[in-house]
Amino acid sequence: MRIGELARRTGVSERSLRYYEQRGLLVSDRTPDGQREYVDAAVDRVIHIQELFAAGLGSESIAKLLPCMRDADGGPAETATPRLVEHLAAERLRLEKHIRELTSRRAVLDDVIAAASEGLGRR
């Protein structure tokens, strides 16, 4: 399939698909006239990439993780290495820390809003 069809089937822009290729996350063949051509399994690959970006992982982490993920058809995946598992666990800890920081900031903002609201009632 061509890049436009892959974009349509996945809801991902052609620009993003080209970026995925540049980062080594996605592979295409070239037709004789230079057009990108993708195999059907690229749809699953792009969906996995999108899920991992949504989880907060960067492209380098995703490139390490993709070989360990199974396609929707249950196709084989490489075995995760201990280093990869450690990397993912570190990513999870980073996200947990970020969540704690955001929760703390929200609490401070709630206090500011409450104080400002009380000030409005005195006018």
C-alpha positions as CSV (number, residue, x, y, z in Angstrom):
1,M,0.0,0.0,0.0
2,R,1.1,3.6,-0.6
3,I,1.7,6.2,2.1
4,G,-1.6,7.8,1.6
5,E,-3.5,4.6,2.1
6,L,-1.5,3.8,5.3
7,A,-2.2,7.3,6.5
8,R,-5.9,6.9,5.9
9,R,-6.1,3.4,7.5
10,T,-4.2,4.5,10.6
11,G,-5.4,8.1,11.0
12,V,-1.7,9.2,11.1
13,S,-0.5,12.0,8.8
14,E,1.9,11.2,5.9
15,R,4.4,13.6,7.6
16,S,4.4,11.5,10.7
17,L,4.8,8.3,8.7
18,R,7.9,9.8,7.0
19,Y,9.2,10.8,10.5
20,Y,8.7,7.2,11.7
21,E,10.8,6.0,8.8
22,Q,13.5,8.5,9.5
23,R,13.7,7.3,13.1
24,G,13.8,3.6,12.0
25,L,10.4,2.8,13.4
26,L,8.8,2.0,10.1
27,V,10.1,0.5,6.9
28,S,8.9,0.8,3.3
29,D,10.1,-0.4,0.0
30,R,10.3,1.9,-3.0
31,T,8.5,1.4,-6.3
32,P,10.5,1.9,-9.5
33,D,9.1,5.5,-9.6
34,G,10.3,6.2,-6.1
35,Q,7.0,5.9,-4.3
36,R,6.9,4.4,-0.8
37,E,5.2,1.1,-0.5
38,Y,4.2,-0.6,2.8
39,V,3.2,-4.2,3.6
40,D,-0.2,-4.7,5.3
41,A,1.5,-5.4,8.7
42,A,2.6,-1.7,8.7
43,V,-0.9,-0.8,9.9
44,D,-0.3,-2.7,13.1
45,R,3.2,-1.3,13.4
46,V,1.9,2.3,13.2
47,I,-0.9,1.6,15.7
48,H,1.8,0.2,18.1
49,I,3.9,3.3,17.6
50,Q,1.0,5.6,18.3
51,E,0.2,3.7,21.5
52,L,3.8,3.9,22.7
53,F,4.0,7.7,21.9
54,A,0.7,8.1,23.8
55,A,2.3,6.3,26.8
56,G,5.0,9.0,26.8
57,L,7.8,7.1,25.3
58,G,10.3,8.7,23.0
59,S,11.2,7.4,19.5
60,E,14.5,5.8,20.8
61,S,12.7,3.8,23.4
62,I,10.0,2.8,20.9
63,A,12.7,1.6,18.5
64,K,14.0,-0.7,21.2
65,L,10.5,-1.9,22.2
66,L,8.9,-2.6,18.8
67,P,10.8,-5.8,18.1
68,C,9.3,-7.2,21.3
69,M,5.7,-6.5,20.4
70,R,3.4,-9.0,18.6
71,D,1.4,-7.9,15.6
72,A,-2.4,-8.2,15.7
73,D,-2.1,-11.5,13.9
74,G,0.0,-13.0,16.7
75,G,3.1,-12.9,14.7
76,P,6.4,-13.7,16.5
77,A,8.2,-11.1,18.5
78,E,11.7,-11.1,19.7
79,T,12.3,-11.8,23.4
80,A,12.6,-8.8,25.6
81,T,16.1,-8.3,27.1
82,P,16.6,-7.6,30.7
83,R,18.0,-4.2,29.6
84,L,14.8,-3.4,27.8
85,V,12.7,-4.4,30.8
86,E,14.8,-2.1,33.0
87,H,14.4,0.7,30.5
88,L,10.6,0.3,30.5
89,A,10.5,0.2,34.3
90,A,12.6,3.4,34.4
91,E,10.1,5.0,32.0
92,R,7.3,4.0,34.3
93,L,9.1,5.5,37.3
94,R,9.6,8.7,35.4
95,L,5.9,8.9,34.6
96,E,5.0,8.2,38.2
97,K,7.3,11.1,39.3
98,H,5.7,13.4,36.7
99,I,2.2,12.5,37.9
100,R,3.2,13.2,41.5
101,E,4.6,16.6,40.5
102,L,1.5,17.5,38.5
103,T,-0.7,16.4,41.4
104,S,1.2,18.7,43.7
105,R,1.0,21.6,41.3
106,R,-2.8,21.0,40.9
107,A,-3.2,21.2,44.7
108,V,-1.3,24.5,44.9
109,L,-3.4,25.9,42.1
110,D,-6.6,24.7,43.9
111,D,-5.4,26.6,47.0
112,V,-4.8,29.7,44.9
113,I,-8.2,29.4,43.3
114,A,-9.9,29.0,46.7
115,A,-8.1,32.0,48.1
116,A,-9.0,34.1,45.1
117,S,-12.6,33.0,45.3
118,E,-12.8,34.0,49.0
119,G,-11.4,37.4,48.1
120,L,-14.2,37.9,45.5
121,G,-16.8,37.2,48.2
122,R,-15.6,40.1,50.3
123,R,-16.1,42.8,47.7
